[in-house]
Amino acid sequence: MNRLHTLPLVILALACAAVATAGAPIKGVGISLGKVPGGGCAARTTDASGHADFGAWPTLPAGGVYTITIDPVGSDVQVTIHGATEGVISREVRAAAANARAANAPIRLHSDGTTAIVVDVQSRDGSPVRVHPAPHLQVHMPTASGSH
């Protein structure tokens, strides 16, 4: 086979490899939407596609801003926020710094009042990630003895 015929096969193989290693969506990640000033507004958990849809939120008065906070996952993840007036916001969160204050700092954004705010969470390397519920989301079931 000559080089001219081999080149398309090489390009196809590289394209398939890139698709196979793209980030995998992460289900079960806790995401909180808040506002400054004003505090918490809503909380969601990512679905099987790694999405958390908050819907459209009103435009805030001058000086007001919305915040998105991601619960630590325990693996490197890529967070992408759609619907902000600033455009698409993308942030990498590293597992090694998951407990550091800076790593879990809220992401600030504004809303135009009509566009849904949607957060996507994907693994950085394409490997599956197991998410453990945050302590405030865990449900404690009584034991047979009736204690918690």
HUQUI-V955120 format. One record per residue. RES is the residue in three letters. PSI is psi in whole degrees, -180 to 180 (* if undefined). BURIAL is I if it has 16 or more other C-alpha atoms within 10 Angstrom, else O. D_LAST is the distance of its C-alpha to the last C-alpha in Angstrom with 1 decimal. Layout:
# HUQUI-V955120
RES;PSI;BURIAL;D_LAST / RES;PSI;BURIAL;D_LAST
This chain:
# HUQUI-V955120
MET;132;O;70.1 / ASN;169;O;71.3 / ARG;-34;O;69.3 / LEU;-36;O;69.6 / HIS;-26;O;67.9 / THR;-34;O;65.2 / LEU;-48;O;64.1 / PRO;-34;O;62.4 / LEU;-39;O;60.5 / VAL;-44;O;59.3 / ILE;-43;O;58.2 / LEU;-43;O;56.4 / ALA;-42;O;54.5 / LEU;-40;O;53.5 / ALA;-42;O;52.3 / CYS;-39;O;50.2 / ALA;-40;O;48.7 / ALA;-40;O;47.8 / VAL;-40;O;46.0 / ALA;-27;O;44.1 / THR;4;O;42.8 / ALA;158;O;41.9 / GLY;137;I;38.4 / ALA;138;I;35.8 / PRO;147;I;33.7 / ILE;119;I;30.0 / LYS;143;I;27.5 / GLY;12;I;24.2 / VAL;129;I;25.2 / GLY;130;I;23.9 / ILE;133;I;26.9 / SER;138;I;27.2 / LEU;128;I;30.5 / GLY;179;I;31.3 / LYS;149;I;34.5 / VAL;121;O;36.3 / PRO;161;O;36.8 / GLY;-23;O;34.0 / GLY;-154;O;30.7 / GLY;146;O;28.5 / CYS;-47;O;29.9 / ALA;158;O;28.0 / ALA;142;O;25.6 / ARG;164;I;26.1 / THR;136;I;25.1 / THR;143;I;28.0 / ASP;-171;I;29.1 / ALA;-22;O;30.6 / SER;3;O;33.7 / GLY;13;I;32.0 / HIS;145;I;32.9 / ALA;113;I;31.1 / ASP;118;I;33.5 / PHE;-5;I;33.2 / GLY;-172;O;36.4 / ALA;141;I;39.2 / TRP;146;I;38.5 / PRO;153;O;41.2 / THR;135;O;43.4 / LEU;155;I;42.4 / PRO;164;O;45.0 / ALA;135;O;46.8 / GLY;-16;O;44.6 / GLY;148;O;41.4 / VAL;146;I;39.6 / TYR;154;I;36.6 / THR;145;I;34.2 / ILE;128;I;32.3 / THR;132;I;29.4 / ILE;128;I;28.1 / ASP;143;I;24.7 / PRO;141;I;25.4 / VAL;-31;I;25.8 / GLY;9;I;26.6 / SER;157;I;30.1 / ASP;130;I;33.4 / VAL;158;I;33.5 / GLN;124;I;36.2 / VAL;129;I;35.3 / THR;130;I;38.0 / ILE;125;I;38.0 / HIS;148;I;40.5 / GLY;-5;I;41.8 / ALA;149;I;42.2 / THR;-20;O;45.6 / GLU;-7;O;45.9 / GLY;-168;O;46.0 / VAL;130;O;43.7 / ILE;126;I;41.5 / SER;134;O;40.5 / ARG;136;O;38.4 / GLU;131;O;37.3 / VAL;119;I;34.0 / ARG;138;I;33.9 / ALA;-38;O;30.9 / ALA;-26;O;32.3 / ALA;15;O;32.0 / ALA;-31;I;28.8 / ASN;-7;O;27.2 / ALA;143;O;30.5 / ARG;-42;O;30.9 / ALA;-34;O;34.1 / ALA;-31;I;32.7 / ASN;20;I;30.1 / ALA;139;O;32.6 / PRO;145;I;32.8 / ILE;126;I;35.7 / ARG;140;I;38.0 / LEU;168;I;40.0 / HIS;155;I;41.9 / SER;145;I;42.0 / ASP;-1;I;45.3 / GLY;-9;I;43.6 / THR;-26;O;44.4 / THR;133;O;43.2 / ALA;141;I;39.6 / ILE;116;I;37.6 / VAL;130;I;36.2 / VAL;131;I;34.4 / ASP;136;I;34.8 / VAL;125;I;32.9 / GLN;152;I;34.4 / SER;151;I;34.3 / ARG;-33;I;37.3 / ASP;5;O;38.5 / GLY;-6;O;37.8 / SER;151;O;35.1 / PRO;148;O;31.9 / VAL;132;I;28.9 / ARG;125;O;25.3 / VAL;129;I;23.1 / HIS;137;O;19.5 / PRO;143;I;17.7 / ALA;149;O;17.8 / PRO;-36;O;14.6 / HIS;-10;O;15.2 / LEU;-6;O;15.5 / GLN;144;O;12.4 / VAL;128;O;10.2 / HIS;122;O;6.5 / MET;139;O;6.5 / PRO;146;O;4.8 / THR;177;O;6.3 / ALA;-29;O;9.6 / SER;-4;O;8.8 / GLY;-1;O;6.8 / SER;165;O;3.8 / HIS;*;O;0.0
